[in-house]
Every structure is written in structure tokens, then in C-alpha cells.
Amino acid sequence: MADVSANSNTKNGVRNGPAVVTSLRTDFLPFISCLWVGPSTFITAGYDCCPVAFKYTDGTIQYVHKVSLDCGHTCDVFWY
């Protein structure tokens, strides 16, 4: 499970094992959405319209990089 908030926090919880929620505060503009793109990788996006990739492993959230977009007419393809 992943959750993002208006204070630029991203939180992850794991279904297996003890109930633990991991949180990472960032310096990015507030996030409004997140999407899992793999078993341990998720993309967040906020008001600056610049998606950011994070990885969740071993109970920690790590910043990966900003996601490059091909924004000719639509922004529907991610490259990373």
C-alpha cells in the first residue's frame, strides 16, 4: 500500500508481517497521486506535474529519480 500527502510525505505499508508504516518526507512540491509500476517501485506526482520514482525495499523508501516525460502532445509514456 502506498499513500501520498499534501506535505510531500510518501508512506508505505506492508501486508505481510507486523503492521509497520514507513514514511519519507521530501523537498518536492506536494504529491497528489501515486501509482505502483512494479513490485517495489512506485511513481508519485504533484502540483508541479513532474513525476518522481521511489523504491520500497527492506522496509525503507528510497528516492530513485525524477521521471522523464515525452510531452509532445500527451504525457502518457514514462521513460526511466
mmCIF file of the N, C-alpha and C atoms, coordinates in Angstrom:
data_MODEL
# 
_entry.id   MODEL 
# 
loop_
_atom_site.group_PDB 
_atom_site.id 
_atom_site.type_symbol 
_atom_site.label_atom_id 
_atom_site.label_alt_id 
_atom_site.label_comp_id 
_atom_site.label_asym_id 
_atom_site.label_entity_id 
_atom_site.label_seq_id 
_atom_site.pdbx_PDB_ins_code 
_atom_site.Cartn_x 
_atom_site.Cartn_y 
_atom_site.Cartn_z 
_atom_site.occupancy 
_atom_site.B_iso_or_equiv 
_atom_site.pdbx_formal_charge 
_atom_site.auth_seq_id 
_atom_site.auth_comp_id 
_atom_site.auth_asym_id 
_atom_site.auth_atom_id 
_atom_site.pdbx_PDB_model_num 
ATOM 1   N N  . MET A 1 1  ? 0.838  -1.155 0.000   1.00 0.00 ? 1  MET A N  1 
ATOM 2   C CA . MET A 1 1  ? 0.000  0.000  0.000   1.00 0.00 ? 1  MET A CA 1 
ATOM 3   C C  . MET A 1 1  ? 0.897  1.236  0.000   1.00 0.00 ? 1  MET A C  1 
ATOM 4   N N  . ALA A 1 2  ? 0.512  2.228  -0.745  1.00 0.00 ? 2  ALA A N  1 
ATOM 5   C CA . ALA A 1 2  ? 1.249  3.493  -0.775  1.00 0.00 ? 2  ALA A CA 1 
ATOM 6   C C  . ALA A 1 2  ? 0.263  4.634  -0.626  1.00 0.00 ? 2  ALA A C  1 
ATOM 7   N N  . ASP A 1 3  ? 0.714  5.692  0.019   1.00 0.00 ? 3  ASP A N  1 
ATOM 8   C CA . ASP A 1 3  ? -0.118 6.868  0.223   1.00 0.00 ? 3  ASP A CA 1 
ATOM 9   C C  . ASP A 1 3  ? 0.772  8.093  0.084   1.00 0.00 ? 3  ASP A C  1 
ATOM 10  N N  . VAL A 1 4  ? 0.241  9.140  -0.511  1.00 0.00 ? 4  VAL A N  1 
ATOM 11  C CA . VAL A 1 4  ? 0.970  10.401 -0.599  1.00 0.00 ? 4  VAL A CA 1 
ATOM 12  C C  . VAL A 1 4  ? 0.125  11.485 0.040   1.00 0.00 ? 4  VAL A C  1 
ATOM 13  N N  . SER A 1 5  ? 0.784  12.549 0.485   1.00 0.00 ? 5  SER A N  1 
ATOM 14  C CA . SER A 1 5  ? 0.042  13.599 1.177   1.00 0.00 ? 5  SER A CA 1 
ATOM 15  C C  . SER A 1 5  ? 0.499  14.979 0.734   1.00 0.00 ? 5  SER A C  1 
ATOM 16  N N  . ALA A 1 6  ? -0.268 15.963 1.123   1.00 0.00 ? 6  ALA A N  1 
ATOM 17  C CA . ALA A 1 6  ? -0.019 17.344 0.716   1.00 0.00 ? 6  ALA A CA 1 
ATOM 18  C C  . ALA A 1 6  ? 1.223  17.948 1.359   1.00 0.00 ? 6  ALA A C  1 
ATOM 19  N N  . ASN A 1 7  ? 1.822  17.277 2.335   1.00 0.00 ? 7  ASN A N  1 
ATOM 20  C CA . ASN A 1 7  ? 3.044  17.807 2.939   1.00 0.00 ? 7  ASN A CA 1 
ATOM 21  C C  . ASN A 1 7  ? 4.290  17.116 2.374   1.00 0.00 ? 7  ASN A C  1 
ATOM 22  N N  . SER A 1 8  ? 4.170  16.553 1.168   1.00 0.00 ? 8  SER A N  1 
ATOM 23  C CA . SER A 1 8  ? 5.272  15.897 0.454   1.00 0.00 ? 8  SER A CA 1 
ATOM 24  C C  . SER A 1 8  ? 5.769  14.635 1.131   1.00 0.00 ? 8  SER A C  1 
ATOM 25  N N  . ASN A 1 9  ? 4.931  14.009 1.939   1.00 0.00 ? 9  ASN A N  1 
ATOM 26  C CA . ASN A 1 9  ? 5.258  12.721 2.532   1.00 0.00 ? 9  ASN A CA 1 
ATOM 27  C C  . ASN A 1 9  ? 4.776  11.611 1.623   1.00 0.00 ? 9  ASN A C  1 
ATOM 28  N N  . THR A 1 10 ? 5.523  10.533 1.578   1.00 0.00 ? 10 THR A N  1 
ATOM 29  C CA . THR A 1 10 ? 5.049  9.304  0.964   1.00 0.00 ? 10 THR A CA 1 
ATOM 30  C C  . THR A 1 10 ? 5.146  8.221  2.023   1.00 0.00 ? 10 THR A C  1 
ATOM 31  N N  . LYS A 1 11 ? 4.107  7.386  2.119   1.00 0.00 ? 11 LYS A N  1 
ATOM 32  C CA . LYS A 1 11 ? 4.049  6.355  3.151   1.00 0.00 ? 11 LYS A CA 1 
ATOM 33  C C  . LYS A 1 11 ? 3.765  5.019  2.502   1.00 0.00 ? 11 LYS A C  1 
ATOM 34  N N  . ASN A 1 12 ? 4.390  3.966  3.042   1.00 0.00 ? 12 ASN A N  1 
ATOM 35  C CA . ASN A 1 12 ? 4.174  2.613  2.560   1.00 0.00 ? 12 ASN A CA 1 
ATOM 36  C C  . ASN A 1 12 ? 3.892  1.700  3.730   1.00 0.00 ? 12 ASN A C  1 
ATOM 37  N N  . GLY A 1 13 ? 2.994  0.767  3.514   1.00 0.00 ? 13 GLY A N  1 
ATOM 38  C CA . GLY A 1 13 ? 2.693  -0.264 4.492   1.00 0.00 ? 13 GLY A CA 1 
ATOM 39  C C  . GLY A 1 13 ? 2.783  -1.620 3.817   1.00 0.00 ? 13 GLY A C  1 
ATOM 40  N N  . VAL A 1 14 ? 3.108  -2.640 4.589   1.00 0.00 ? 14 VAL A N  1 
ATOM 41  C CA . VAL A 1 14 ? 3.264  -3.982 4.047   1.00 0.00 ? 14 VAL A CA 1 
ATOM 42  C C  . VAL A 1 14 ? 2.174  -4.872 4.612   1.00 0.00 ? 14 VAL A C  1 
ATOM 43  N N  . ARG A 1 15 ? 1.590  -5.691 3.758   1.00 0.00 ? 15 ARG A N  1 
ATOM 44  C CA . ARG A 1 15 ? 0.525  -6.576 4.191   1.00 0.00 ? 15 ARG A CA 1 
ATOM 45  C C  . ARG A 1 15 ? 1.068  -7.756 4.983   1.00 0.00 ? 15 ARG A C  1 
ATOM 46  N N  . ASN A 1 16 ? 2.227  -8.261 4.631   1.00 0.00 ? 16 ASN A N  1 
ATOM 47  C CA . ASN A 1 16 ? 2.813  -9.409 5.326   1.00 0.00 ? 16 ASN A CA 1 
ATOM 48  C C  . ASN A 1 16 ? 3.578  -8.930 6.550   1.00 0.00 ? 16 ASN A C  1 
ATOM 49  N N  . GLY A 1 17 ? 3.553  -9.725 7.601   1.00 0.00 ? 17 GLY A N  1 
ATOM 50  C CA . GLY A 1 17 ? 4.333  -9.398 8.783   1.00 0.00 ? 17 GLY A CA 1 
ATOM 51  C C  . GLY A 1 17 ? 3.648  -8.392 9.685   1.00 0.00 ? 17 GLY A C  1 
ATOM 52  N N  . PRO A 1 18 ? 4.418  -7.784 10.603  1.00 0.00 ? 18 PRO A N  1 
ATOM 53  C CA . PRO A 1 18 ? 3.844  -6.826 11.553  1.00 0.00 ? 18 PRO A CA 1 
ATOM 54  C C  . PRO A 1 18 ? 3.359  -5.558 10.857  1.00 0.00 ? 18 PRO A C  1 
ATOM 55  N N  . ALA A 1 19 ? 2.415  -4.902 11.494  1.00 0.00 ? 19 ALA A N  1 
ATOM 56  C CA . ALA A 1 19 ? 1.847  -3.662 10.935  1.00 0.00 ? 19 ALA A CA 1 
ATOM 57  C C  . ALA A 1 19 ? 2.850  -2.527 11.102  1.00 0.00 ? 19 ALA A C  1 
ATOM 58  N N  . VAL A 1 20 ? 3.592  -2.235 10.050  1.00 0.00 ? 20 VAL A N  1 
ATOM 59  C CA . VAL A 1 20 ? 4.602  -1.183 10.071  1.00 0.00 ? 20 VAL A CA 1 
ATOM 60  C C  . VAL A 1 20 ? 4.349  -0.255 8.891   1.00 0.00 ? 20 VAL A C  1 
ATOM 61  N N  . VAL A 1 21 ? 4.370  1.039  9.156   1.00 0.00 ? 21 VAL A N  1 
ATOM 62  C CA . VAL A 1 21 ? 4.227  2.032  8.095   1.00 0.00 ? 21 VAL A CA 1 
ATOM 63  C C  . VAL A 1 21 ? 5.524  2.824  8.020   1.00 0.00 ? 21 VAL A C  1 
ATOM 64  N N  . THR A 1 22 ? 6.096  2.897  6.833   1.00 0.00 ? 22 THR A N  1 
ATOM 65  C CA . THR A 1 22 ? 7.329  3.636  6.595   1.00 0.00 ? 22 THR A CA 1 
ATOM 66  C C  . THR A 1 22 ? 6.989  4.945  5.913   1.00 0.00 ? 22 THR A C  1 
ATOM 67  N N  . SER A 1 23 ? 7.644  6.024  6.321   1.00 0.00 ? 23 SER A N  1 
ATOM 68  C CA . SER A 1 23 ? 7.353  7.345  5.765   1.00 0.00 ? 23 SER A CA 1 
ATOM 69  C C  . SER A 1 23 ? 8.646  8.017  5.323   1.00 0.00 ? 23 SER A C  1 
ATOM 70  N N  . LEU A 1 24 ? 8.557  8.777  4.234   1.00 0.00 ? 24 LEU A N  1 
ATOM 71  C CA . LEU A 1 24 ? 9.696  9.550  3.747   1.00 0.00 ? 24 LEU A CA 1 
ATOM 72  C C  . LEU A 1 24 ? 9.209  10.944 3.395   1.00 0.00 ? 24 LEU A C  1 
ATOM 73  N N  . ARG A 1 25 ? 9.787  11.953 4.015   1.00 0.00 ? 25 ARG A N  1 
ATOM 74  C CA . ARG A 1 25 ? 9.445  13.340 3.698   1.00 0.00 ? 25 ARG A CA 1 
ATOM 75  C C  . ARG A 1 25 ? 10.430 13.845 2.656   1.00 0.00 ? 25 ARG A C  1 
ATOM 76  N N  . THR A 1 26 ? 9.908  14.553 1.654   1.00 0.00 ? 26 THR A N  1 
ATOM 77  C CA . THR A 1 26 ? 10.754 15.049 0.572   1.00 0.00 ? 26 THR A CA 1 
ATOM 78  C C  . THR A 1 26 ? 10.661 16.565 0.471   1.00 0.00 ? 26 THR A C  1 
ATOM 79  N N  . ASP A 1 27 ? 11.527 17.140 -0.351  1.00 0.00 ? 27 ASP A N  1 
ATOM 80  C CA . ASP A 1 27 ? 11.506 18.580 -0.602  1.00 0.00 ? 27 ASP A CA 1 
ATOM 81  C C  . ASP A 1 27 ? 10.731 18.938 -1.863  1.00 0.00 ? 27 ASP A C  1 
ATOM 82  N N  . PHE A 1 28 ? 10.072 17.942 -2.473  1.00 0.00 ? 28 PHE A N  1 
ATOM 83  C CA . PHE A 1 28 ? 9.295  18.206 -3.679  1.00 0.00 ? 28 PHE A CA 1 
ATOM 84  C C  . PHE A 1 28 ? 7.994  18.906 -3.326  1.00 0.00 ? 28 PHE A C  1 
ATOM 85  N N  . LEU A 1 29 ? 7.359  19.494 -4.336  1.00 0.00 ? 29 LEU A N  1 
ATOM 86  C CA . LEU A 1 29 ? 6.041  20.087 -4.122  1.00 0.00 ? 29 LEU A CA 1 
ATOM 87  C C  . LEU A 1 29 ? 5.067  18.998 -3.689  1.00 0.00 ? 29 LEU A C  1 
ATOM 88  N N  . PRO A 1 30 ? 3.946  19.344 -3.076  1.00 0.00 ? 30 PRO A N  1 
ATOM 89  C CA . PRO A 1 30 ? 3.021  18.325 -2.563  1.00 0.00 ? 30 PRO A CA 1 
ATOM 90  C C  . PRO A 1 30 ? 2.614  17.303 -3.625  1.00 0.00 ? 30 PRO A C  1 
ATOM 91  N N  . PHE A 1 31 ? 2.555  16.042 -3.193  1.00 0.00 ? 31 PHE A N  1 
ATOM 92  C CA . PHE A 1 31 ? 2.113  14.960 -4.067  1.00 0.00 ? 31 PHE A CA 1 
ATOM 93  C C  . PHE A 1 31 ? 0.597  14.846 -4.006  1.00 0.00 ? 31 PHE A C  1 
ATOM 94  N N  . ILE A 1 32 ? -0.004 14.457 -5.125  1.00 0.00 ? 32 ILE A N  1 
ATOM 95  C CA . ILE A 1 32 ? -1.452 14.252 -5.130  1.00 0.00 ? 32 ILE A CA 1 
ATOM 96  C C  . ILE A 1 32 ? -1.835 12.864 -5.624  1.00 0.00 ? 32 ILE A C  1 
ATOM 97  N N  . SER A 1 33 ? -0.861 12.099 -6.133  1.00 0.00 ? 33 SER A N  1 
ATOM 98  C CA . SER A 1 33 ? -1.191 10.789 -6.680  1.00 0.00 ? 33 SER A CA 1 
ATOM 99  C C  . SER A 1 33 ? 0.030  9.880  -6.649  1.00 0.00 ? 33 SER A C  1 
ATOM 100 N N  . CYS A 1 34 ? -0.226 8.563  -6.616  1.00 0.00 ? 34 CYS A N  1 
ATOM 101 C CA . CYS A 1 34 ? 0.864  7.598  -6.729  1.00 0.00 ? 34 CYS A CA 1 
ATOM 102 C C  . CYS A 1 34 ? 0.367  6.377  -7.496  1.00 0.00 ? 34 CYS A C  1 
ATOM 103 N N  . LEU A 1 35 ? 1.305  5.681  -8.127  1.00 0.00 ? 35 LEU A N  1 
ATOM 104 C CA . LEU A 1 35 ? 0.980  4.522  -8.950  1.00 0.00 ? 35 LEU A CA 1 
ATOM 105 C C  . LEU A 1 35 ? 2.116  3.514  -8.846  1.00 0.00 ? 35 LEU A C  1 
ATOM 106 N N  . TRP A 1 36 ? 1.785  2.274  -8.484  1.00 0.00 ? 36 TRP A N  1 
ATOM 107 C CA . TRP A 1 36 ? 2.792  1.216  -8.467  1.00 0.00 ? 36 TRP A CA 1 
ATOM 108 C C  . TRP A 1 36 ? 3.098  0.829  -9.905  1.00 0.00 ? 36 TRP A C  1 
ATOM 109 N N  . VAL A 1 37 ? 4.374  0.762  -10.271 1.00 0.00 ? 37 VAL A N  1 
ATOM 110 C CA . VAL A 1 37 ? 4.787  0.377  -11.615 1.00 0.00 ? 37 VAL A CA 1 
ATOM 111 C C  . VAL A 1 37 ? 5.619  -0.904 -11.606 1.00 0.00 ? 37 VAL A C  1 
ATOM 112 N N  . GLY A 1 38 ? 5.770  -1.499 -10.462 1.00 0.00 ? 38 GLY A N  1 
ATOM 113 C CA . GLY A 1 38 ? 6.499  -2.747 -10.304 1.00 0.00 ? 38 GLY A CA 1 
ATOM 114 C C  . GLY A 1 38 ? 6.290  -3.254 -8.895  1.00 0.00 ? 38 GLY A C  1 
ATOM 115 N N  . PRO A 1 39 ? 6.861  -4.404 -8.551  1.00 0.00 ? 39 PRO A N  1 
ATOM 116 C CA . PRO A 1 39 ? 6.652  -4.957 -7.214  1.00 0.00 ? 39 PRO A CA 1 
ATOM 117 C C  . PRO A 1 39 ? 7.225  -4.102 -6.088  1.00 0.00 ? 39 PRO A C  1 
ATOM 118 N N  . SER A 1 40 ? 8.211  -3.262 -6.385  1.00 0.00 ? 40 SER A N  1 
ATOM 119 C CA . SER A 1 40 ? 8.791  -2.425 -5.331  1.00 0.00 ? 40 SER A CA 1 
ATOM 120 C C  . SER A 1 40 ? 9.006  -0.982 -5.776  1.00 0.00 ? 40 SER A C  1 
ATOM 121 N N  . THR A 1 41 ? 8.515  -0.604 -6.936  1.00 0.00 ? 41 THR A N  1 
ATOM 122 C CA . THR A 1 41 ? 8.721  0.744  -7.463  1.00 0.00 ? 41 THR A CA 1 
ATOM 123 C C  . THR A 1 41 ? 7.386  1.436  -7.664  1.00 0.00 ? 41 THR A C  1 
ATOM 124 N N  . PHE A 1 42 ? 7.310  2.691  -7.221  1.00 0.00 ? 42 PHE A N  1 
ATOM 125 C CA . PHE A 1 42 ? 6.093  3.459  -7.452  1.00 0.00 ? 42 PHE A CA 1 
ATOM 126 C C  . PHE A 1 42 ? 6.450  4.870  -7.887  1.00 0.00 ? 42 PHE A C  1 
ATOM 127 N N  . ILE A 1 43 ? 5.526  5.493  -8.602  1.00 0.00 ? 43 ILE A N  1 
ATOM 128 C CA . ILE A 1 43 ? 5.689  6.838  -9.139  1.00 0.00 ? 43 ILE A CA 1 
ATOM 129 C C  . ILE A 1 43 ? 4.712  7.750  -8.413  1.00 0.00 ? 43 ILE A C  1 
ATOM 130 N N  . THR A 1 44 ? 5.196  8.911  -7.978  1.00 0.00 ? 44 THR A N  1 
ATOM 131 C CA . THR A 1 44 ? 4.318  9.917  -7.384  1.00 0.00 ? 44 THR A CA 1 
ATOM 132 C C  . THR A 1 44 ? 4.333  11.149 -8.279  1.00 0.00 ? 44 THR A C  1 
ATOM 133 N N  . ALA A 1 45 ? 3.282  11.933 -8.184  1.00 0.00 ? 45 ALA A N  1 
ATOM 134 C CA . ALA A 1 45 ? 3.218  13.178 -8.946  1.00 0.00 ? 45 ALA A CA 1 
ATOM 135 C C  . ALA A 1 45 ? 2.459  14.198 -8.121  1.00 0.00 ? 45 ALA A C  1 
ATOM 136 N N  . GLY A 1 46 ? 2.772  15.456 -8.373  1.00 0.00 ? 46 GLY A N  1 
ATOM 137 C CA . GLY A 1 46 ? 2.138  16.516 -7.611  1.00 0.00 ? 46 GLY A CA 1 
ATOM 138 C C  . GLY A 1 46 ? 1.781  17.696 -8.466  1.00 0.00 ? 46 GLY A C  1 
ATOM 139 N N  . TYR A 1 47 ? 1.676  18.828 -7.818  1.00 0.00 ? 47 TYR A N  1 
ATOM 140 C CA . TYR A 1 47 ? 1.228  20.041 -8.484  1.00 0.00 ? 47 TYR A CA 1 
ATOM 141 C C  . TYR A 1 47 ? 2.239  20.587 -9.489  1.00 0.00 ? 47 TYR A C  1 
ATOM 142 N N  . ASP A 1 48 ? 3.497  20.155 -9.404  1.00 0.00 ? 48 ASP A N  1 
ATOM 143 C CA . ASP A 1 48 ? 4.482  20.615 -10.384 1.00 0.00 ? 48 ASP A CA 1 
ATOM 144 C C  . ASP A 1 48 ? 4.485  19.749 -11.640 1.00 0.00 ? 48 ASP A C  1 
ATOM 145 N N  . CYS A 1 49 ? 3.624  18.730 -11.679 1.00 0.00 ? 49 CYS A N  1 
ATOM 146 C CA . CYS A 1 49 ? 3.467  17.841 -12.849 1.00 0.00 ? 49 CYS A CA 1 
ATOM 147 C C  . CYS A 1 49 ? 4.755  17.134 -13.230 1.00 0.00 ? 49 CYS A C  1 
ATOM 148 N N  . CYS A 1 50 ? 5.640  16.919 -12.287 1.00 0.00 ? 50 CYS A N  1 
ATOM 149 C CA . CYS A 1 50 ? 6.890  16.211 -12.545 1.00 0.00 ? 50 CYS A CA 1 
ATOM 150 C C  . CYS A 1 50 ? 6.891  14.915 -11.733 1.00 0.00 ? 50 CYS A C  1 
ATOM 151 N N  . PRO A 1 51 ? 6.633  13.772 -12.374 1.00 0.00 ? 51 PRO A N  1 
ATOM 152 C CA . PRO A 1 51 ? 6.603  12.503 -11.647 1.00 0.00 ? 51 PRO A CA 1 
ATOM 153 C C  . PRO A 1 51 ? 7.963  12.163 -11.036 1.00 0.00 ? 51 PRO A C  1 
ATOM 154 N N  . VAL A 1 52 ? 7.920  11.501 -9.887  1.00 0.00 ? 52 VAL A N  1 
ATOM 155 C CA . VAL A 1 52 ? 9.124  11.114 -9.161  1.00 0.00 ? 52 VAL A CA 1 
ATOM 156 C C  . VAL A 1 52 ? 9.029  9.622  -8.853  1.00 0.00 ? 52 VAL A C  1 
ATOM 157 N N  . ALA A 1 53 ? 10.109 8.882  -9.101  1.00 0.00 ? 53 ALA A N  1 
ATOM 158 C CA . ALA A 1 53 ? 10.147 7.440  -8.839  1.00 0.00 ? 53 ALA A CA 1 
ATOM 159 C C  . ALA A 1 53 ? 10.751 7.174  -7.463  1.00 0.00 ? 53 ALA A C  1 
ATOM 160 N N  . PHE A 1 54 ? 10.141 6.233  -6.746  1.00 0.00 ? 54 PHE A N  1 
ATOM 161 C CA . PHE A 1 54 ? 10.632 5.776  -5.451  1.00 0.00 ? 54 PHE A CA 1 
ATOM 162 C C  . PHE A 1 54 ? 10.681 4.259  -5.464  1.00 0.00 ? 54 PHE A C  1 
ATOM 163 N N  . LYS A 1 55 ? 11.539 3.700  -4.620  1.00 0.00 ? 55 LYS A N  1 
ATOM 164 C CA . LYS A 1 55 ? 11.654 2.252  -4.479  1.00 0.00 ? 55 LYS A CA 1 
ATOM 165 C C  . LYS A 1 55 ? 11.446 1.909  -3.011  1.00 0.00 ? 55 LYS A C  1 
ATOM 166 N N  . TYR A 1 56 ? 10.653 0.864  -2.759  1.00 0.00 ? 56 TYR A N  1 
ATOM 167 C CA . TYR A 1 56 ? 10.401 0.400  -1.401  1.00 0.00 ? 56 TYR A CA 1 
ATOM 168 C C  . TYR A 1 56 ? 11.045 -0.972 -1.241  1.00 0.00 ? 56 TYR A C  1 
ATOM 169 N N  . THR A 1 57 ? 12.113 -1.047 -0.443  1.00 0.00 ? 57 THR A N  1 
ATOM 170 C CA . THR A 1 57 ? 12.793 -2.316 -0.192  1.00 0.00 ? 57 THR A CA 1 
ATOM 171 C C  . THR A 1 57 ? 13.232 -2.389 1.254   1.00 0.00 ? 57 THR A C  1 
ATOM 172 N N  . ASP A 1 58 ? 13.144 -3.581 1.805   1.00 0.00 ? 58 ASP A N  1 
ATOM 173 C CA . ASP A 1 58 ? 13.602 -3.845 3.175   1.00 0.00 ? 58 ASP A CA 1 
ATOM 174 C C  . ASP A 1 58 ? 13.061 -2.841 4.182   1.00 0.00 ? 58 ASP A C  1 
ATOM 175 N N  . GLY A 1 59 ? 11.801 -2.434 4.023   1.00 0.00 ? 59 GLY A N  1 
ATOM 176 C CA . GLY A 1 59 ? 11.174 -1.534 4.978   1.00 0.00 ? 59 GLY A CA 1 
ATOM 177 C C  . GLY A 1 59 ? 11.583 -0.083 4.854   1.00 0.00 ? 59 GLY A C  1 
ATOM 178 N N  . THR A 1 60 ? 12.259 0.288  3.770   1.00 0.00 ? 60 THR A N  1 
ATOM 179 C CA . THR A 1 60 ? 12.647 1.683  3.582   1.00 0.00 ? 60 THR A CA 1 
ATOM 180 C C  . THR A 1 60 ? 12.170 2.188  2.222   1.00 0.00 ? 60 THR A C  1 
ATOM 181 N N  . ILE A 1 61 ? 11.926 3.485  2.151   1.00 0.00 ? 61 ILE A N  1 
ATOM 182 C CA . ILE A 1 61 ? 11.557 4.140  0.906   1.00 0.00 ? 61 ILE A CA 1 
ATOM 183 C C  . ILE A 1 61 ? 12.772 4.926  0.444   1.00 0.00 ? 61 ILE A C  1 
ATOM 184 N N  . GLN A 1 62 ? 13.157 4.732  -0.812  1.00 0.00 ? 62 GLN A N  1 
ATOM 185 C CA . GLN A 1 62 ? 14.315 5.442  -1.356  1.00 0.00 ? 62 GLN A CA 1 
ATOM 186 C C  . GLN A 1 62 ? 13.897 6.232  -2.586  1.00 0.00 ? 62 GLN A C  1 
ATOM 187 N N  . TYR A 1 63 ? 14.354 7.470  -2.651  1.00 0.00 ? 63 TYR A N  1 
ATOM 188 C CA . TYR A 1 63 ? 14.172 8.280  -3.849  1.00 0.00 ? 63 TYR A CA 1 
ATOM 189 C C  . TYR A 1 63 ? 15.011 7.667  -4.956  1.00 0.00 ? 63 TYR A C  1 
ATOM 190 N N  . VAL A 1 64 ? 14.440 7.498  -6.154  1.00 0.00 ? 64 VAL A N  1 
ATOM 191 C CA . VAL A 1 64 ? 15.190 6.963  -7.290  1.00 0.00 ? 64 VAL A CA 1 
ATOM 192 C C  . VAL A 1 64 ? 15.595 8.106  -8.208  1.00 0.00 ? 64 VAL A C  1 
ATOM 193 N N  . HIS A 1 65 ? 14.622 8.779  -8.824  1.00 0.00 ? 65 HIS A N  1 
ATOM 194 C CA . HIS A 1 65 ? 14.907 9.917  -9.692  1.00 0.00 ? 65 HIS A CA 1 
ATOM 195 C C  . HIS A 1 65 ? 13.604 10.522 -10.185 1.00 0.00 ? 65 HIS A C  1 
ATOM 196 N N  . LYS A 1 66 ? 13.708 11.707 -10.745 1.00 0.00 ? 66 LYS A N  1 
ATOM 197 C CA . LYS A 1 66 ? 12.561 12.293 -11.428 1.00 0.00 ? 66 LYS A CA 1 
ATOM 198 C C  . LYS A 1 66 ? 12.372 11.536 -12.730 1.00 0.00 ? 66 LYS A C  1 
ATOM 199 N N  . VAL A 1 67 ? 11.130 11.372 -13.136 1.00 0.00 ? 67 VAL A N  1 
ATOM 200 C CA . VAL A 1 67 ? 10.814 10.608 -14.339 1.00 0.00 ? 67 VAL A CA 1 
ATOM 201 C C  . VAL A 1 67 ? 10.766 11.543 -15.531 1.00 0.00 ? 67 VAL A C  1 
ATOM 202 N N  . SER A 1 68 ? 11.479 11.177 -16.575 1.00 0.00 ? 68 SER A N  1 
ATOM 203 C CA . SER A 1 68 ? 11.490 11.961 -17.805 1.00 0.00 ? 68 SER A CA 1 
ATOM 204 C C  . SER A 1 68 ? 10.234 11.648 -18.599 1.00 0.00 ? 68 SER A C  1 
ATOM 205 N N  . LEU A 1 69 ? 9.575  12.685 -19.091 1.00 0.00 ? 69 LEU A N  1 
ATOM 206 C CA . LEU A 1 69 ? 8.348  12.513 -19.865 1.00 0.00 ? 69 LEU A CA 1 
ATOM 207 C C  . LEU A 1 69 ? 8.545  12.980 -21.294 1.00 0.00 ? 69 LEU A C  1 
ATOM 208 N N  . ASP A 1 70 ? 7.916  12.289 -22.212 1.00 0.00 ? 70 ASP A N  1 
ATOM 209 C CA . ASP A 1 70 ? 7.848  12.749 -23.593 1.00 0.00 ? 70 ASP A CA 1 
ATOM 210 C C  . ASP A 1 70 ? 6.532  13.496 -23.718 1.00 0.00 ? 70 ASP A C  1 
ATOM 211 N N  . CYS A 1 71 ? 6.572  14.803 -23.625 1.00 0.00 ? 71 CYS A N  1 
ATOM 212 C CA . CYS A 1 71 ? 5.349  15.605 -23.570 1.00 0.00 ? 71 CYS A CA 1 
ATOM 213 C C  . CYS A 1 71 ? 5.137  16.383 -24.865 1.00 0.00 ? 71 CYS A C  1 
ATOM 214 N N  . GLY A 1 72 ? 5.102  15.684 -25.993 1.00 0.00 ? 72 GLY A N  1 
ATOM 215 C CA . GLY A 1 72 ? 4.785  16.357 -27.245 1.00 0.00 ? 72 GLY A CA 1 
ATOM 216 C C  . GLY A 1 72 ? 3.366  16.892 -27.199 1.00 0.00 ? 72 GLY A C  1 
ATOM 217 N N  . HIS A 1 73 ? 2.408  16.024 -27.315 1.00 0.00 ? 73 HIS A N  1 
ATOM 218 C CA . HIS A 1 73 ? 1.006  16.425 -27.225 1.00 0.00 ? 73 HIS A CA 1 
ATOM 219 C C  . HIS A 1 73 ? 0.326  15.799 -26.018 1.00 0.00 ? 73 HIS A C  1 
ATOM 220 N N  . THR A 1 74 ? 0.822  14.650 -25.580 1.00 0.00 ? 74 THR A N  1 
ATOM 221 C CA . THR A 1 74 ? 0.249  13.991 -24.412 1.00 0.00 ? 74 THR A CA 1 
ATOM 222 C C  . THR A 1 74 ? 1.381  13.510 -23.530 1.00 0.00 ? 74 THR A C  1 
ATOM 223 N N  . CYS A 1 75 ? 1.101  13.334 -22.273 1.00 0.00 ? 75 CYS A N  1 
ATOM 224 C CA . CYS A 1 75 ? 2.101  12.851 -21.315 1.00 0.00 ? 75 CYS A CA 1 
ATOM 225 C C  . CYS A 1 75 ? 1.668  11.480 -20.816 1.00 0.00 ? 75 CYS A C  1 
ATOM 226 N N  . ASP A 1 76 ? 1.714  10.486 -21.695 1.00 0.00 ? 76 ASP A N  1 
ATOM 227 C CA . ASP A 1 76 ? 1.240  9.174  -21.280 1.00 0.00 ? 76 ASP A CA 1 
ATOM 228 C C  . ASP A 1 76 ? 2.312  8.091  -21.357 1.00 0.00 ? 76 ASP A C  1 
ATOM 229 N N  . VAL A 1 77 ? 3.569  8.455  -21.561 1.00 0.00 ? 77 VAL A N  1 
ATOM 230 C CA . VAL A 1 77 ? 4.632  7.464  -21.652 1.00 0.00 ? 77 VAL A CA 1 
ATOM 231 C C  . VAL A 1 77 ? 5.745  7.847  -20.687 1.00 0.00 ? 77 VAL A C  1 
ATOM 232 N N  . PHE A 1 78 ? 6.156  6.900  -19.822 1.00 0.00 ? 78 PHE A N  1 
ATOM 233 C CA . PHE A 1 78 ? 7.249  7.132  -18.887 1.00 0.00 ? 78 PHE A CA 1 
ATOM 234 C C  . PHE A 1 78 ? 8.503  6.450  -19.401 1.00 0.00 ? 78 PHE A C  1 
ATOM 235 N N  . TRP A 1 79 ? 9.646  7.115  -19.276 1.00 0.00 ? 79 TRP A N  1 
ATOM 236 C CA . TRP A 1 79 ? 10.951 6.504  -19.521 1.00 0.00 ? 79 TRP A CA 1 
ATOM 237 C C  . TRP A 1 79 ? 11.769 6.669  -18.256 1.00 0.00 ? 79 TRP A C  1 
ATOM 238 N N  . TYR A 1 80 ? 12.299 5.568  -17.764 1.00 0.00 ? 80 TYR A N  1 
ATOM 239 C CA . TYR A 1 80 ? 13.216 5.632  -16.627 1.00 0.00 ? 80 TYR A CA 1 
ATOM 240 C C  . TYR A 1 80 ? 14.067 4.406  -16.557 1.00 0.00 ? 80 TYR A C  1 
# 
